[in-house]
Amino acid sequence: MEELIFATNNQHKVDEIRMALGNIFTIITLKEAGIDIDIPEPHNTLEANAKEKSSTINRLTRKNCFGEDTGLEVDALSGEPGVKSARYAGNERSFKANIDKLLDNMKRSVNRSARFRTVISLIINGQETQFEGICEGVILYEPRGENGFGYDPVFIPNGSTKTFAEMTIKEKGIFSHRQIAMSKLIHFLQGLK
């Protein structure tokens, strides 16, 4: 079975990706690969940050790998927090502080439409390919649910009455931006076999 290093230290993302891939490929985390680094996200686009992650790991290991970057884009905030989603309220990456800042910035907003957007950068045999997944939805006025991570407690995807944080990982996969991008990745990888 093919092995792919996933350039992340976020176990929640690893769990979602492993569920999406099933038995098709073996995902190796940075920790499992013996890599202990926090890859910077210095760029102002998801595409460039995803590529930064995959190319960093590919340079270190010379192995097939992928990285991803995800942002929450809120229409009423002109696309914020976007590429700064993980550090919206500061460098400590606090989910609660990020949500509090988001809701505070939106307290006067009637337009609650938003989307999660994921970009995956895959490097196979030195060649990079990118895949995008988008999930449209709305931002609530207050958090609901205990599951998931990040902005999941305040985001309801279109077609659901539950926030991502009220869903099981399997339910979230039906709507997930990450799942959509992974499906494109899987289709691409299957075409290489």
N, C-alpha and C positions, 0 to 999 in steps of 0.2 A: 504494500500500500504506500502511496506517495506521502511524503512528509513535507509539511510546510511550516516554517517558523512564522508565528504571528507576532508582529512587532508591537506588543502592548504589555503593560503591567496591570491592566484592568481585568480582574477575574470575571466580573459581570459580562464584559464583552466576550471573553473567552468562552464562557458558558453558552451565550447566545450563538456564537459562531459554530461551536461544536455541535449544538443541537441542529443548526441549519445544515451542516455538512454530513451528519449521520456517520456512516461507515465509509464514505467515499474517499476521504483523505484523513490522515492523522495530523492534528494540529499540535505543534510543539510551542509552548509558551517561551518567553524570554528566560524565565526562571528555569524551566526544564532544559533549555539549551545552554544553561550556565552563563547567561548574559545578565549582568546586573548594572544596567544603565537606565537613566530616564532620558528618553530621546526628546530633544527640544522641539517645540512647535513654533518656530520663529516667523512663519510666513502669514500673509493676510488672506490666503485662500485655503479651503479644505483640501483641494487638489494638491497644492504644493506641500502642505503639512503631511498628507498621506504619503507622498513620494519621499519626503525627508525621512520618514520612519522606515519605509521598505528599503530605500537605498543605503541607509545607515547600517541596517542589519545585513544586507547583502554584501556590503563592503567588509564587514567584520567576519562573516562566516563563509561567503561565497556559496551560500545555499539558497534554494528557492524559498521565497518568503513573501509576506504581504503585510502592509500596514493600512490603517484606516484612520480617518478623521471624521468626526460627526459634529454637526452644529445644529442648534435650534434657531430658526430664523422667524422672527415675529414681525408681522406686517406693520403693526402700529409703532414699532420701534425701528423702522427702516432696516429690517434684517438683523438687528441685534437679538441676542448676543453673538450669533453666528460663529465665526472662527474662534471667538473668545469664550465659548460656552462653558468650558471646564473651569476657567479662571475668571468668570464674570464678576464675582465679588472680591477677587483677590487671589494671590498666588497659592493660598493654602488649599484650594480646590474643595471647598465645603459645599456639599449639595444643598444644605439648608440655607446657607448664606446666599448662594446663587438664586435659589427660588425666592427668598425674601426680597432680594434686589429686583428680580424680574417682576414680581407682583407689585412692588412699590412703584416701579417705573410705569406699570400698566394700570394703576388704580383709576385713572381717568379715561381709560381707553374702552370704547364701546366695541371697536373692532378687535376681536380676540383671535383672529385667524393666524395660524403659524404652521410651520412644517419642520420636521426633522429631516436633515439631509446628510447622507453618509457617502463618502468617497473612499473606495478601496484601491490601493495601488499594489498590484501584483508584479513581482519580478520572477520570471521563469527563464532559466538559462541566460540571464543577463538582460532580458528584454522586459520593459515595463508596459503594462496595460492597466487602464483604470476603469472602474465600474461605479455607477452612481445609483443610489436608492433614495427615494423621497416618500415621506409619509405626511400627508396633509392632515390638519386637525385644528383644534382650538385650545386656548389657554383658559383654565378655570380661574375663579377669583380666590380660591383657597385649595390647598392640597387635599387629596383623597388617596388612600391606599398605602400599603406598607412594602410592596414588592418593588423590584426593579432598582433603578438608580438615577442619578442626575435629576432631570426635570420630569421624570415619569409621573410623579404625583399630581402635576398640574396640567398634563397634556392628555386630551381625549382625541384619538384618531377618528377621522371621518368614518361613519358607518358603525360606530360603537357608542355605548353609553358609559363605558368604563374608562378610567384613566389607565395608562400603561401600568401604574403601580397597583391597580386593582386586579390586574390580569395575572394568570400563571405565565410562565415563560413560553409555554406552548401557545396560549391565546395571543400573547404579544407577537409571536412569530407570524401570525396571520396578517398583521398590519405593518410590521416593523420595516422601517427604512433599511436597517442593517440586513434583514432577511432578503429584501428586494435586491440590494447590491450583491449579497452572497449568492442569490439564485443566478445572477448574471455571471458571477465568478465561476460557479459550479458548471454552468453550461459551457463556458469557455474552456475550463480544465478538462471536461469530458471530451471536448472536440480535439484535444491534444493526444488523447489515448488511441 
